[in-house]
Amino acid sequence: MVLLAAETAGTPLIVSIAPDDSKLRIVASFAEKLTKVEVKKQATEAFIKEMDAYERVRTCTADLPDTFYNKAAESGKHIASNKPLTEGRLELLHYLKEQSITYEYHRYGSIFGEEK
């Protein structure tokens, strides 16, 4: 579900998975069919060392070592560790980046001398 959610949102995704994980074969074969998903085989310690390179961290479990959470706290990253949701409206929020731009004007015009 996570791979499909990222693909649906058009968000590039790097899946970091241990080389000895039982789900590696299934994840890798499914990722081959998607355009924006890359599978990276690495142990948890290797991922923790390069966590700064990622904008967001999404895990499918909260059962992570304390070093994982400590590194995230040092770099100010939120770890989305809840189970993937089948409700797309909610799950897709993990893969979208909201951005808004506002222009504020004083009621009598711009306080900086700009024209409307």
Secondary structure as UniProt FT lines:
FT   HELIX           2..9
FT   STRAND          13..17
FT   TURN            19..20
FT   TURN            22..23
FT   HELIX           24..31
FT   TURN            32..33
FT   STRAND          37..41
FT   HELIX           44..49
FT   HELIX           51..53
FT   STRAND          57..58
FT   HELIX           66..75
FT   STRAND          79..80
FT   HELIX           88..91
FT   HELIX           92..94
FT   TURN            107..108
FT   TURN            111..112
//
